[in-house]
Amino acid sequence: MIRAFVFFFLMICLLALPASPQDATVLQVGETLERELAPGEKHTFFVDLVADQVVFAEVDQKTLNVTVTVYGPDGEEVQRVDDWGRFWEWIHFESTVSGRYRIELRPALEAAGRYSIRLDKIEPTATTIEERLHQWVSFLDREDRPGGAVAVVRGGDVTYAGAFGLANLTYDIPFTTETASNIGSVSKSFTAFAVALLEDDGRLSLEDDVRSYLPGLSDLAQPVTLRHLLNHTGGFREAYGMLSMQGKMPGKWTREQLMDVVQRQREPQHPPGAQMNYANTSYLLLAEVIECVTGVPFGEWMEENVFQALGMEHTAVKTRSGQIILNSALGYAGVPSTSGWEEGGDLDAFYGATGIYTTMSDLTRWLHNFHDPRVGGVEVVSRMTEPGVLSNGDTIDYGLGLEVGPRCFGHSGEDGQHFASFRYCPDLDTGIAWITNNRFHHLLLGAEFGDLHEEDLEPREAMEPEPGEAPEPEPGEAFEAEPQVPQEPQPIDVESGLLDVYAGYYGAEGPGLKIVFTREGNGLSVKVDPWWSEPYRLPLFPLSDSTFTDEARGERLVFHRDAEGKVDRVTWGDGMVYRRMTPYDPSDEDLGAFSGSYYSQELEVVYSLRLEGGRVLLSYPGPEDFDIRPWEPDVFRTVFPLVELRFERDEDGAVSGFLVPGAGVWFEKVR
């Protein structure tokens, strides 16, 4: 009797103990759970769903970057999310079958910290794009964050318009469909439309040399036509990068400074028409051409001849600092160190390439004109949507101010932490657009709605239960049957000889990433050395003898062996290619050869390189030094706007200067 009582008492005490944060937890709608996660640890949560439901949840990465993985009842991966180092990871998935879904959280890197997770809502799966947008809008509508607006136009009618979040955080002003926001490079579509209208009126030709309107531009040996500018094939350098290389800070630039740096260019970055090189310079020049042809300031002419004609009554061009745009949103950039926000500033001097403020209501009128082109007519719209042609006959995916795809066209843009995008698909007679005052929402909406497909527009049929199936439980109720829990992948042994073959240095030529694979016992790890942040290490998990995954992020690495078994190429993630490279570890004496002063005649600026603590630092008129890292002999990598420096030597082997290949600017060593 006493023994039974003691056993019963102990069981009561054990049941009364608080559950460990690592214990699996069934999430409840509206509940927020805060946890601490240690390196190598994982936290597991469950959601019970019936078929054809959609889940919206959020992880607030308070002091820790986490990776979120969702598994279905059958153990298959449903979603993996690791988009942001701080702020939020948004969880969104649909249930194809009934059962228990598992959500796993792990540190993205070997670190510890705090996070919270909240299950916001479980709803029936949307059957139309309008319903999907509404679900997202209601999920993103928070009282303490920036926001935006979205709309769908079908057959010329606005079939959905909604808004979320705040236009102004200081005064808690909501973002609405009547809030004006800077649409960034979407402005290029309107500038191109204006040029096409002027051509239609016989006031200019797209084949005209731009110097016939702007004689202050340098003679680049070959004519640069207005069509070249519209297609981004003219060979002008990016003025944004040129001013940045001069050490001038964004937000303080003037139109005069922009035109001065463009007029200094003495040779094209490439022969006009030879290749596409997206540059804001082209469209600020087109705005100057419009002013020259019409004799009217760009903003005024656009308002009278484009915006009013389209019925866009709440749209304007911002052409100067301090200009007031009524009922407009501020742009906000996230501050990772505080998970807070700071205001962004507009690039006022770049009007023509950017600077148009418009509302979602007005932007739907722009979409409507592609359905029924009452302004400009079918011919103007047709010319705008025709892909550009290079001098060798190849076509590009850009028309007149429009990104042109196989089925749809449109444009995206950003300026001063304002973002926008629109797409129109003629065969579906449907367009979608959004404007937002922060990068998070812009990228999310682009991932979810960037491409329109026919199936997006047809109502989805709900899955009917099979005859004799047990009744489905309500959302949040536990399933009586034991849920099928995903199985952990089983480790695969890879021969040590192969690991030795894989080990070594590899580089991605485009972005300048360097990675080093190292054998660690019977395993492999990778150290990533980006030039914009400190190096970090990731342990790798073998999926086969040639395919690995970094367990935190879930991205696959594939080693490609040739017929002789040698490996000189690795693909990682979405196809980034890394090629084996010879380790370049120059001595201080080697690095000292690059020290000195370098002068650019085009930019009229002096750069100074010095060796300090084993690092090469570059000083220029800007506020901070550049840390330039050796990549290969005579090649260094660093951050924007330089990115890469390629040094050249004279016949005696002495360093004579360097080229910034991305900009085509030469710096001569002067001492």
C-alpha positions in Angstrom: 0.0 0.0 0.0 2.8 2.4 1.0 4.8 1.4 -2.0 1.9 2.2 -4.3 1.3 5.5 -2.7 5.0 6.5 -3.1 4.9 5.5 -6.8 1.7 7.5 -7.3 3.2 10.6 -5.5 6.3 10.4 -7.6 4.3 10.3 -10.8 2.3 13.3 -9.8 5.5 15.2 -9.1 7.0 14.3 -12.4 3.9 15.3 -14.3 4.0 18.7 -12.5 7.5 19.5 -13.7 7.6 22.2 -16.4 8.2 20.8 -19.9 11.7 21.5 -21.4 11.7 24.0 -24.2 13.2 21.3 -26.4 10.1 19.1 -25.9 7.8 18.9 -28.9 5.0 21.4 -28.6 1.7 21.5 -30.5 1.3 25.1 -31.7 -2.0 26.9 -31.0 -3.4 29.7 -33.2 -2.6 33.1 -31.6 0.0 31.8 -29.1 3.5 33.2 -29.0 6.3 31.0 -27.5 9.7 32.4 -26.7 12.7 30.0 -26.5 16.5 30.0 -26.3 18.4 27.8 -28.8 21.9 26.5 -28.3 24.5 25.5 -30.9 23.8 22.1 -32.4 20.3 22.1 -30.8 17.0 21.8 -32.5 13.5 22.7 -31.3 10.4 20.9 -32.7 6.8 22.1 -32.9 3.7 20.4 -34.4 0.6 21.7 -36.2 -2.4 19.4 -36.8 -4.1 20.1 -40.1 -6.7 18.7 -42.4 -6.2 18.6 -46.2 -6.4 21.9 -48.1 -5.5 24.2 -45.3 -2.9 27.0 -45.3 -0.6 27.9 -42.4 0.8 31.4 -41.6 3.3 31.6 -38.8 6.3 33.8 -37.9 9.6 33.4 -36.2 11.0 36.5 -34.6 14.8 36.1 -34.6 15.5 38.2 -31.6 19.2 37.5 -31.1 19.7 34.4 -33.3 19.5 33.5 -37.0 17.5 30.3 -37.3 16.7 27.9 -40.1 13.1 26.7 -40.3 12.2 23.3 -41.8 8.7 22.0 -42.2 7.9 18.3 -42.7 4.7 16.7 -43.8 3.0 13.7 -42.1 4.9 11.4 -44.6 8.2 12.8 -43.5 8.9 14.7 -46.7 10.2 18.2 -46.5 7.5 20.8 -47.2 9.4 24.1 -46.7 12.8 25.4 -45.7 13.2 29.0 -44.7 16.4 31.0 -44.0 15.9 34.3 -45.7 17.0 36.8 -43.1 19.8 36.9 -40.5 17.6 38.9 -38.1 14.0 40.1 -38.0 11.5 37.5 -39.1 11.3 34.2 -40.9 7.8 33.8 -42.4 6.4 30.3 -42.4 3.7 29.6 -45.1 2.7 26.2 -46.4 -0.4 24.3 -47.6 -1.5 20.9 -46.4 -2.0 18.4 -49.2 -3.0 15.6 -46.8 -4.4 15.5 -43.3 -2.1 14.8 -40.4 0.5 16.3 -38.1 3.1 18.6 -39.6 6.4 19.2 -37.9 8.3 22.5 -37.7 12.0 22.3 -36.8 14.2 25.2 -35.8 18.0 25.1 -35.8 20.7 27.8 -35.5 21.6 28.8 -39.0 25.2 29.1 -37.8 27.0 27.7 -34.8 25.5 30.3 -32.4 23.1 30.6 -29.5 20.3 33.1 -28.9 16.6 33.8 -28.4 13.7 33.6 -30.8 9.9 33.5 -30.6 7.5 31.6 -32.7 3.8 32.5 -33.3 1.2 30.5 -35.2 -0.9 33.4 -36.7 -3.7 31.5 -38.5 -4.9 28.3 -40.2 -7.4 28.9 -43.0 -8.8 27.0 -45.9 -6.4 27.1 -48.9 -7.2 30.0 -51.2 -8.8 29.1 -54.5 -7.9 32.3 -56.5 -5.0 34.7 -56.6 -7.2 37.4 -55.1 -7.9 35.1 -52.1 -4.2 34.3 -51.8 -3.3 38.0 -51.8 -5.9 38.7 -49.2 -4.6 36.0 -46.9 -1.1 37.5 -47.1 -2.4 41.1 -46.7 -4.2 40.2 -43.5 -1.1 38.3 -42.2 1.3 41.1 -42.9 -1.0 43.8 -41.5 0.9 44.8 -38.3 0.6 48.0 -36.2 4.3 48.3 -35.6 5.9 47.7 -39.0 6.1 49.3 -42.4 3.6 48.1 -45.0 2.5 48.3 -48.6 -0.4 47.8 -51.0 -1.2 45.2 -53.7 -3.7 44.9 -56.5 -4.9 42.6 -59.3 -6.4 43.8 -62.6 -8.3 41.2 -64.7 -9.9 42.0 -68.0 -9.5 45.7 -67.2 -11.3 45.5 -63.8 -9.6 45.7 -60.4 -10.5 42.4 -58.9 -8.5 42.9 -55.7 -6.9 45.8 -53.9 -5.6 45.8 -50.3 -3.1 47.4 -48.0 -1.2 46.5 -44.9 1.1 48.0 -42.2 2.2 51.6 -41.8 3.2 54.3 -44.2 4.7 56.3 -41.3 6.0 54.6 -38.1 6.5 57.9 -36.2 2.9 58.9 -36.5 1.2 55.5 -36.9 -0.2 56.4 -40.3 -1.6 53.3 -42.0 -0.6 52.4 -45.5 -3.7 52.4 -47.8 -4.3 52.0 -51.5 -4.3 55.8 -51.7 -0.9 56.2 -50.1 1.7 57.5 -52.5 5.1 55.7 -52.6 8.2 56.0 -54.6 8.2 53.2 -57.3 11.9 53.4 -58.0 12.9 51.9 -61.4 9.3 51.2 -62.3 9.6 54.9 -63.2 11.7 53.8 -66.2 8.5 52.3 -67.8 6.8 55.7 -67.7 9.9 57.6 -69.0 10.1 55.1 -71.9 6.3 55.5 -72.5 6.8 59.3 -72.7 9.6 58.9 -75.3 7.4 56.5 -77.3 4.6 59.1 -77.3 6.9 61.8 -78.5 8.1 59.5 -81.3 4.4 58.8 -82.2 3.9 62.5 -82.4 6.8 62.9 -84.8 8.9 65.0 -82.4 11.9 62.6 -82.2 13.1 59.2 -83.5 14.4 56.4 -81.5 17.3 56.2 -84.0 18.4 59.7 -83.2 21.9 60.2 -81.7 21.5 61.4 -78.1 24.2 64.0 -78.7 21.9 65.8 -81.2 19.8 66.7 -78.1 22.6 66.8 -75.4 25.7 68.1 -77.2 27.6 68.3 -73.8 28.1 64.5 -73.8 31.4 63.3 -75.0 31.8 61.8 -78.5 32.2 58.1 -77.8 33.3 57.4 -81.4 30.1 55.6 -82.2 26.6 57.2 -82.1 24.5 56.3 -79.0 20.9 56.3 -80.1 17.8 56.9 -78.0 16.9 53.2 -78.6 20.3 52.2 -77.2 19.4 54.2 -74.0 16.0 52.7 -73.8 17.4 49.2 -74.1 20.4 49.8 -71.7 22.8 49.0 -74.5 24.4 52.5 -75.0 27.6 51.8 -73.1 27.3 54.6 -70.5 28.7 53.8 -67.1 26.4 53.7 -64.1 26.4 57.2 -62.6 25.5 55.9 -59.2 28.7 53.9 -59.1 30.8 56.7 -60.5 29.7 59.2 -57.9 30.2 56.6 -55.2 33.7 56.0 -56.4 34.3 59.8 -56.1 33.4 59.5 -52.5 30.2 61.4 -52.8 27.4 60.1 -50.5 23.9 59.1 -51.8 21.2 61.4 -50.8 23.4 64.5 -51.3 23.9 64.2 -55.0 22.7 66.9 -57.4 21.6 66.7 -61.0 24.6 68.8 -61.9 26.9 66.3 -60.3 25.3 63.5 -62.2 25.5 65.2 -65.5 29.1 66.2 -64.8 30.2 62.6 -64.1 28.4 61.3 -67.2 30.0 64.0 -69.4 33.4 63.0 -68.2 33.2 59.6 -69.8 35.5 59.6 -72.8 35.0 56.0 -74.1 32.0 53.6 -73.9 32.0 50.8 -71.4 31.2 48.6 -74.4 30.4 49.4 -78.1 26.9 50.8 -78.3 24.4 48.0 -79.1 27.0 45.2 -78.3 25.6 44.2 -75.0 23.0 45.1 -72.3 24.3 46.8 -69.2 21.5 48.0 -67.0 22.3 51.6 -65.9 20.3 54.4 -64.4 22.4 56.8 -66.5 20.5 55.9 -69.6 17.1 57.0 -68.2 18.3 60.2 -66.5 19.6 61.2 -70.0 16.2 60.3 -71.6 14.6 62.7 -69.1 17.0 65.4 -70.2 16.1 64.6 -73.9 12.4 65.0 -73.0 13.0 68.4 -71.5 15.1 69.4 -74.6 12.4 68.3 -77.1 9.4 69.7 -75.2 10.9 72.8 -73.6 9.0 71.8 -70.4 10.5 70.5 -67.1 10.3 66.7 -67.0 8.0 66.5 -64.0 5.5 69.0 -65.4 5.5 67.4 -68.9 4.9 64.0 -67.4 2.0 65.2 -65.2 0.3 67.0 -68.1 0.8 64.4 -70.9 1.1 61.0 -69.1 -0.4 61.0 -65.6 -3.4 63.1 -66.3 -4.0 61.4 -69.6 -4.1 58.0 -67.8 -6.3 59.3 -65.0 -3.4 59.0 -62.4 -4.4 62.1 -60.4 -2.3 61.3 -57.4 1.0 60.7 -59.2 4.0 63.0 -59.4 7.8 63.1 -60.1 10.1 64.0 -57.3 12.8 66.1 -58.8 14.4 67.9 -55.9 15.3 67.3 -52.3 12.7 68.6 -49.9 9.9 68.4 -52.4 6.6 67.5 -50.6 4.6 64.6 -52.0 1.2 64.7 -50.4 0.0 61.6 -48.5 3.3 59.8 -49.1 5.0 56.9 -47.3 8.4 57.0 -45.8 10.9 54.3 -46.7 12.4 52.2 -44.0 15.5 50.0 -43.7 15.8 47.3 -41.1 18.6 47.8 -38.5 19.9 44.2 -37.7 21.7 45.3 -34.5 18.5 46.5 -32.9 15.8 44.8 -35.0 14.4 48.3 -35.4 14.0 50.7 -38.3 15.6 53.8 -39.8 14.3 56.1 -42.5 15.7 55.9 -46.0 16.3 58.9 -48.4 15.3 59.3 -52.0 17.7 59.6 -54.9 16.0 62.9 -56.0 18.6 63.7 -58.7 18.0 60.5 -60.6 14.5 61.5 -61.9 13.8 59.8 -65.2 15.4 56.6 -63.9 13.4 56.7 -60.6 11.5 59.3 -58.5 7.9 58.8 -59.5 5.5 58.6 -56.5 2.2 57.0 -57.1 -0.6 55.2 -55.3 -1.9 51.7 -55.8 -5.2 53.0 -57.1 -3.3 55.0 -59.8 -1.0 52.1 -60.6 -4.0 50.0 -61.5 -4.8 52.6 -64.2 -1.4 52.0 -65.6 -2.1 48.3 -65.8 -5.5 49.0 -67.3 -3.8 50.8 -70.2 -2.2 47.6 -71.3 -5.6 46.0 -71.4 -7.1 49.0 -73.3 -4.4 51.3 -74.5 -6.5 54.4 -74.9 -3.3 56.5 -74.2 -0.7 55.8 -76.9 -2.6 53.2 -78.7 -1.8 49.6 -79.5 1.3 50.6 -81.6 3.0 52.4 -78.7 2.4 49.5 -76.3 3.6 47.0 -79.0 6.9 48.9 -79.5 7.5 49.0 -75.7 7.0 45.3 -75.3 9.2 44.3 -78.2 12.5 42.8 -77.0 15.6 44.7 -77.8 18.1 43.5 -80.4 21.9 43.6 -80.1 24.2 44.5 -82.9 24.9 40.8 -83.4 21.3 40.0 -83.9 20.7 38.4 -80.4 17.6 39.6 -78.5 17.6 40.7 -74.9 14.8 40.4 -72.3 14.3 44.2 -72.1 12.1 46.3 -74.4 11.5 50.1 -74.0 11.5 50.5 -70.2 10.0 47.0 -69.7 11.5 43.6 -68.6 10.1 41.3 -71.3 9.5 37.6 -70.7 8.0 34.9 -72.9 4.5 35.6 -71.6 4.6 38.6 -69.3 6.2 42.0 -69.1 6.7 44.6 -66.3 9.4 46.2 -64.1 10.6 46.3 -60.6 12.2 49.1 -58.7 13.6 50.5 -55.5 14.6 53.9 -54.3 15.2 55.1 -50.7 13.8 51.9 -49.2 10.7 52.2 -51.3 10.0 49.2 -53.5 7.5 48.4 -56.3 6.8 45.9 -59.0 4.2 45.2 -61.7 3.6 42.3 -64.1 1.1 42.1 -67.0 0.4 39.0 -69.0 -1.5 39.7 -72.2 -2.6 36.1 -72.9 -4.2 36.1 -69.4 -5.3 39.7 -69.6 -4.2 40.0 -66.0 -1.8 42.2 -64.2 -0.5 42.4 -60.6 1.3 45.2 -58.8 2.6 46.1 -55.4 4.2 49.0 -53.7 5.9 48.8 -50.3 8.1 50.9 -48.0 10.6 48.1 -46.9 12.7 45.4 -48.6 11.2 42.5 -46.5 7.7 42.7 -48.0 9.0 43.4 -51.5 11.1 40.3 -51.6 8.3 38.2 -50.1 5.7 39.4 -52.5 8.1 38.8 -55.4 8.7 35.2 -54.3 5.0 34.5 -53.9 3.5 36.5 -56.8 6.4 37.4 -59.1 5.2 35.1 -61.9 1.6 34.7 -63.0 0.4 31.4 -64.4 -2.9 30.3 -65.7 -3.5 28.0 -62.7 -3.2 31.1 -60.5 -6.3 32.5 -62.0 -8.5 29.4 -62.0 -10.3 28.5 -58.8 -8.7 25.4 -57.2 -10.9 22.4 -56.5 -10.8 21.2 -52.9 -9.7 17.6 -52.4 -12.7 15.4 -51.5 -12.2 12.7 -48.9 -12.2 9.1 -50.0 -15.4 7.1 -49.2 -15.1 5.5 -45.8 -12.4 7.9 -44.5 -12.6 8.8 -40.8 -14.0 12.3 -40.1 -11.4 15.0 -40.0 -10.5 16.7 -36.7 -10.9 20.5 -36.3 -7.8 22.6 -36.6 -5.8 22.5 -33.4 -7.3 19.2 -32.2 -4.9 16.4 -31.7 -5.2 13.3 -33.9 -6.1 10.2 -32.0 -3.9 8.1 -34.2 -0.2 8.3 -33.6 1.1 10.9 -36.1 3.7 9.8 -38.6 6.9 11.5 -37.5 9.5 12.3 -40.2 12.6 10.1 -40.0 16.0 11.6 -39.6 18.2 11.0 -42.7 20.6 8.2 -42.2 24.3 9.0 -42.3 26.2 7.9 -45.4 29.9 6.9 -45.2 32.1 8.6 -47.8 35.5 7.1 -48.5 38.3 9.1 -46.9 40.1 9.2 -50.2 37.2 11.0 -51.8 37.1 13.5 -49.0 40.7 14.3 -49.7 39.9 14.8 -53.4 37.1 17.3 -52.5 39.2 19.3 -50.0 40.8 22.5 -51.2 40.1 26.1 -52.3 37.3 27.0 -54.7 36.0 30.4 -55.9 32.8 31.8 -57.5 34.0 34.2 -60.1 30.9 36.4 -60.2 30.3 37.5 -56.6 33.8 36.9 -55.5 33.1 34.2 -52.9 35.9 32.0 -51.7 35.2 28.7 -50.0 37.6 26.1 -48.5 36.6 22.5 -48.0 38.5 20.7 -45.1 38.5 17.1 -44.2 37.7 16.6 -40.5 38.1 12.9 -39.5 35.5 11.1 -41.5 33.6 14.3 -42.4 33.8 17.4 -44.4 33.3 21.1 -43.5 33.3 24.3 -45.6 34.6 27.7 -44.6 32.9 30.5 -46.5 34.9 33.7 -46.9 32.8 36.5 -48.4 34.5 39.8 -48.8 31.6 41.7 -47.2 31.6 39.9 -43.9 33.7 37.7 -41.6 34.4 34.1 -42.7 32.2 31.4 -41.2 32.3 27.6 -41.1 29.5 25.0 -41.8 29.7 21.3 -41.2 28.5 19.2 -44.2 26.2 16.2 -44.1 26.7 13.6 -46.9 23.6 12.6 -49.0 25.7 10.5 -51.4 29.4 10.1 -52.2 29.3 13.3 -54.3 26.4 15.3 -52.8 26.4 17.1 -49.4 24.2 19.5 -47.6 24.9 22.1 -44.9 22.4 20.9 -42.3 21.5 24.3 -41.1 20.5 25.8 -44.4 19.6 22.7 -46.3 21.4 23.8 -49.5 23.0 21.1 -51.6 26.6 21.0 -52.7 27.5 18.7 -55.6 31.2 17.8 -56.4 31.6 17.2 -60.1 34.3 14.6 -61.0 35.8 14.2 -64.4 36.6 10.9 -66.1 39.9 10.8 -64.2 38.2 11.3 -60.8 39.5 14.9 -60.4 37.2 17.6 -59.1 37.6 21.2 -60.4 33.9 22.3 -60.0 31.3 22.5 -57.2 27.7 23.7 -57.5 26.0 25.0 -54.4 22.4 25.9 -53.8 20.5 27.3 -56.7 23.4 26.6 -59.2 26.2 28.9 -58.0 29.4 27.4 -59.6 32.7 27.3 -57.7 35.9 26.3 -59.5 39.0 25.0 -57.8 41.7 27.6 -57.5 45.3 27.7 -56.4 45.5 29.2 -52.9 46.8 32.7 -53.0 48.4 33.8 -49.7 50.8 36.6 -50.5 53.4 37.7 -48.0 53.6 41.2 -46.5 56.4 41.9 -49.0 54.2 40.9 -51.9 51.3 43.1 -50.6 53.7 46.0 -50.1 54.2 46.2 -53.8 50.6 47.5 -54.2 51.0 50.4 -51.7 51.0 53.9 -53.2 48.7 56.5 -54.7 46.6 56.0 -57.8 44.8 58.7 -59.9 41.7 58.5 -62.1 41.6 61.2 -64.7 38.0 60.5 -65.5 36.9 60.8 -61.9 39.5 63.3 -60.9 40.1 61.4 -57.6 43.1 59.9 -55.8 43.1 56.5 -54.1 45.8 55.5 -51.6 46.6 51.9 -50.8 48.6 50.9 -47.6 49.5 47.7 -45.8 48.4 47.7 -42.2 48.4 44.6 -40.0 48.7 42.2 -42.9 45.7 43.8 -44.6 45.6 46.1 -47.7 43.5 49.1 -47.0 42.3 51.6 -49.6 41.6 55.2 -48.7 39.5 57.5 -50.9 37.5 60.7 -50.4 34.6 58.7 -48.9 33.9 58.2 -45.2 35.5 54.8 -44.7 38.5 52.8 -45.9 38.0 49.7 -48.1 39.5 46.4 -46.9 40.6 44.8 -50.2 41.4 41.1 -50.1 43.7 39.2 -52.4 41.8 36.9 -54.7 44.5 35.7 -57.1 47.8 37.2 -58.3 47.2 41.0 -59.0 43.5 40.7 -58.4 41.7 41.9 -55.3 38.1 41.9 -54.2 36.1 44.3 -52.0 32.7 45.8 -51.6 30.6 48.1 -53.8 31.3 50.2 -55.7 34.7 48.8 -56.5 34.0 45.1 -56.2 37.2 44.0 -58.1 40.5 45.7 -58.7 42.8 44.2 -61.4 46.4 45.5 -61.2 48.7 45.8 -64.2 52.5 45.8 -64.2 55.0 47.5 -66.5 57.8 45.6 -68.4 60.0 45.6 -65.3 57.2 44.0 -63.2 56.4 47.0 -61.1 52.7 47.8 -60.4 51.6 50.6 -62.8 47.9 50.9 -62.0 44.6 49.1 -61.7 41.4 48.7 -63.6 37.9 48.5 -61.9 36.4 46.2 -64.6 32.8 46.5 -63.4 33.0 50.2 -64.1 35.7 50.3 -66.8 37.6 53.0 -64.9 41.4 53.1 -64.9 43.6 54.3 -62.0 47.2 55.2 -62.8 49.9 54.7 -60.1 51.4 58.2 -59.5 53.7 57.4 -56.5 
